[in-house]
Amino acid sequence: MLEHHLDIPTTDGAMSSFVVHPDEGGPHPVILFLMDAPGYREELRNMARRLASSGYYVILSQLYYRQVHEYNVFETEDRDRMFELMSALSNDLVDQDAAAMIAHADADPAADASRIGTVGYCMSGPFALSIAATHGDRVKAAASIHGVALVTDKPDSPHARLGNMPGEIYVGCAETDAYAPPEMIDAFEQAIADTGANGRVEWYPGTEHGFAFAERPVYAQEASERHWERLHALFRRNL
């Protein structure tokens, strides 16, 4: 495996990024692995490595770079700052960041950026779907894992843009999740049915928001491993 720590240039600055991919057999399909609200940290890099080991060129970026160079709430314990940083992001801004990541992949012979998958957790669940809509010519598959804000009253709400997502969509949901209540998930699932989008919603019984992360108190190993199985199958089918 090859790993690179680098800054990807964007229109708003330098975005700290971690790129990991197999050292042979390329070019590899690209996966944009989007960080959750707690920040850019080794736990996420380990998850990116797990995906890359199956034959992908994975890019994980520090999405708060416009405000801070590094941030990890588990080191600072400053949750108020986390919510400030999170609220400064938007689907549009992350779509722009994704364009920079894709440009980086285009320039690397180890990557095949004609085949892209996205995955986002919690805060970045809607970002993964938004990227799939904005970059539909490239993104063949997108996953949201205990994602928030999938249905809002804004024009850029993921549910309102399903018609612009030609790739396959997967939404994995925690049974107990104050940030993604059942009525929101039900509305998203109805939007899939109404638009005929290629997607599905799956509930994970007995889980709470954040269950996929091994270092969280709410980690649920069996459910987390099932989410990995679903991700690998999704990307294998489409990339």
C-alpha distance (Angstrom), angle and dihedral (degrees) to the residues before:
residue distance angle dihedral
M1 . . .
L2 3.78 . .
E3 3.80 121.6 .
H4 3.78 129.9 -168.6
H5 3.80 130.2 -173.4
L6 3.78 108.0 -160.7
D7 3.78 147.0 140.9
I8 3.80 116.1 -106.2
P9 3.82 111.1 -152.4
T10 3.80 116.8 -124.9
T11 3.79 133.9 172.9
D12 3.82 87.7 -97.5
G13 3.81 101.3 45.0
A14 3.79 142.7 -75.1
M15 3.80 115.5 -28.2
S16 3.81 113.9 -152.9
S17 3.78 107.6 -131.1
F18 3.77 143.3 178.3
V19 3.79 118.3 -147.4
V20 3.80 121.9 -171.1
H21 3.80 130.9 173.6
P22 3.81 141.6 147.5
D23 3.79 115.3 -76.1
E24 3.81 93.9 -128.2
G25 3.78 142.1 22.8
G26 3.80 96.8 53.9
P27 2.89 162.8 176.0
H28 3.78 87.6 88.8
P29 3.81 129.5 -160.6
V30 3.79 111.7 -103.0
I31 3.79 127.0 -116.2
L32 3.79 120.4 -168.8
F33 3.80 103.5 -150.4
L34 3.81 107.4 -162.8
M35 3.79 121.2 -152.3
D36 3.79 123.5 -122.7
A37 3.81 124.9 -125.6
P38 3.84 98.3 -85.3
G39 3.78 89.4 68.4
Y40 3.78 148.7 -120.6
R41 3.81 108.9 -29.8
E42 3.79 146.7 141.7
E43 3.80 93.4 -91.0
L44 3.80 88.8 64.0
R45 3.78 92.5 44.5
N46 3.80 88.8 54.8
M47 3.79 90.1 51.9
A48 3.81 89.9 49.6
R49 3.80 88.9 51.4
R50 3.80 90.2 52.7
L51 3.79 91.0 55.8
A52 3.79 93.7 43.3
S53 3.80 91.7 53.3
S54 3.81 88.0 67.7
G55 3.79 91.6 61.1
Y56 3.80 107.2 -80.1
Y57 3.78 137.1 127.9
V58 3.80 101.1 -130.3
I59 3.80 125.8 -164.6
L60 3.81 120.0 -166.5
S61 3.80 115.4 -178.8
Q62 3.79 136.9 -171.4
L63 3.81 99.7 -115.7
Y64 3.81 94.4 -171.4
Y65 3.82 91.5 65.1
R66 3.80 92.9 116.8
Q67 3.82 89.4 67.4
V68 3.83 105.5 22.8
H69 3.78 137.3 14.9
E70 3.82 93.2 -138.8
Y71 3.79 133.4 9.1
N72 3.81 134.2 173.2
V73 3.79 117.4 165.0
F74 3.80 91.2 -158.3
E75 3.80 88.6 64.9
T76 3.81 97.4 42.5
E77 3.83 101.0 31.8
D78 3.82 85.0 -149.7
R79 3.80 102.0 137.2
D80 3.81 92.8 167.5
R81 3.79 89.0 61.1
M82 3.80 89.9 48.0
F83 3.79 91.4 56.1
E84 3.82 90.6 47.0
L85 3.78 91.3 53.3
M86 3.78 92.7 43.9
S87 3.80 93.1 50.7
A88 3.81 90.7 52.6
L89 3.80 90.5 64.9
S90 3.78 126.2 82.2
N91 3.77 138.4 179.3
D92 3.79 89.4 -103.7
L93 3.80 94.3 52.5
V94 3.80 92.9 48.3
D95 3.81 90.0 46.9
Q96 3.81 86.2 57.6
D97 3.80 90.5 48.6
A98 3.79 89.8 50.1
A99 3.80 89.2 54.4
A100 3.81 88.3 56.4
M101 3.80 91.5 48.9
I102 3.79 90.5 49.5
A103 3.81 90.9 49.2
H104 3.80 88.8 52.8
A105 3.81 90.6 50.9
D106 3.81 91.0 47.5
A107 3.80 89.1 58.5
D108 3.82 95.1 49.3
P109 3.83 116.3 81.9
A110 3.83 88.5 -153.7
A111 3.83 89.9 67.2
D112 3.80 132.3 70.9
A113 3.79 101.5 -156.7
S114 3.79 93.2 179.0
R115 3.82 85.8 80.5
I116 3.80 112.6 51.3
G117 3.77 133.7 167.9
T118 3.79 127.5 -172.8
V119 3.78 132.3 -156.8
G120 3.78 128.4 -177.6
Y121 3.79 133.7 179.3
C122 3.81 128.0 -150.5
M123 3.83 104.8 -39.4
S124 3.79 92.0 21.5
G125 3.80 98.1 47.9
P126 3.81 91.1 94.8
F127 3.81 90.4 42.1
A128 3.80 90.8 59.0
L129 3.80 90.1 53.6
S130 3.80 94.2 42.9
I131 3.80 90.4 54.2
A132 3.81 88.2 51.1
A133 3.80 89.2 56.1
T134 3.81 97.3 43.0
H135 3.80 94.9 43.2
G136 3.79 97.9 33.0
D137 3.81 92.3 143.1
R138 3.81 89.1 65.3
V139 3.81 107.9 24.4
K140 3.78 110.3 84.4
A141 3.82 97.8 170.9
A142 3.80 136.9 18.1
A143 3.80 132.4 -174.0
S144 3.78 132.9 -165.3
I145 3.80 115.9 -165.4
H146 3.82 115.3 -164.5
G147 3.81 84.5 -24.0
V148 3.80 123.9 179.2
A149 3.83 132.2 -145.3
L150 3.80 95.1 28.8
V151 3.81 90.1 143.0
T152 3.80 119.2 36.2
D153 3.80 136.6 146.2
K154 3.81 91.8 -108.8
P155 3.81 123.8 104.7
D156 3.81 91.0 -119.6
S157 3.80 94.1 55.3
P158 3.82 109.0 137.2
H159 3.80 92.3 -127.1
A160 3.81 90.3 56.3
R161 3.81 92.0 52.4
L162 3.79 99.8 49.5
G163 3.79 89.0 109.8
N164 3.81 88.4 64.2
M165 3.81 93.6 53.2
P166 3.81 107.4 86.5
G167 3.80 92.7 170.3
E168 3.79 127.9 80.9
I169 3.82 116.7 -79.1
Y170 3.79 126.6 -153.5
V171 3.81 124.2 -173.9
G172 3.80 118.0 -172.4
C173 3.80 115.2 -168.3
A174 3.78 136.2 -165.6
E175 3.79 115.3 -127.5
T176 3.82 91.4 -131.5
D177 3.79 112.5 39.1
A178 3.80 124.4 143.3
Y179 3.81 89.2 -172.5
A180 3.82 93.2 54.0
P181 3.82 107.3 30.0
P182 3.81 121.3 -166.1
E183 3.80 93.7 -107.1
M184 3.81 90.5 59.2
I185 3.79 92.5 48.6
D186 3.79 91.2 46.4
A187 3.81 89.7 52.4
F188 3.80 90.7 50.3
E189 3.79 91.4 49.5
Q190 3.80 89.6 50.3
A191 3.81 89.5 51.5
I192 3.81 89.2 54.6
A193 3.80 89.4 53.3
D194 3.81 93.2 45.1
T195 3.81 94.9 50.0
G196 3.79 97.6 37.7
A197 3.79 89.6 -127.3
N198 3.79 118.3 171.3
G199 3.77 97.3 -110.5
R200 3.75 149.1 98.0
V201 3.78 142.6 -155.8
E202 3.79 122.3 -134.9
W203 3.79 127.2 -169.7
Y204 3.79 121.7 -145.5
P205 3.83 106.4 -147.3
G206 3.78 119.0 -139.7
T207 3.81 94.4 16.2
E208 3.79 135.9 119.8
H209 3.79 133.6 -150.5
G210 3.80 107.8 -66.0
F211 3.81 97.0 24.9
A212 3.81 93.2 140.0
F213 3.81 95.3 65.0
A214 3.80 114.5 90.6
E215 3.81 93.2 -154.7
R216 3.81 96.0 54.1
P217 3.82 123.8 95.7
V218 3.83 88.5 -126.8
Y219 3.81 93.1 54.6
A220 3.80 111.7 139.8
Q221 3.79 108.5 -165.5
E222 3.79 99.0 -161.9
A223 3.80 92.6 47.5
S224 3.78 92.5 44.1
E225 3.79 91.6 52.6
R226 3.80 89.3 49.7
H227 3.80 89.6 53.8
W228 3.82 88.9 52.9
E229 3.78 89.6 50.5
R230 3.80 90.2 51.5
L231 3.82 92.9 48.2
H232 3.79 93.8 49.6
A233 3.81 91.4 48.0
L234 3.82 92.5 47.1
F235 3.78 93.7 50.9
R236 3.80 93.4 40.7
R237 3.81 90.9 54.9
N238 3.77 94.9 47.8
L239 3.78 109.9 26.1
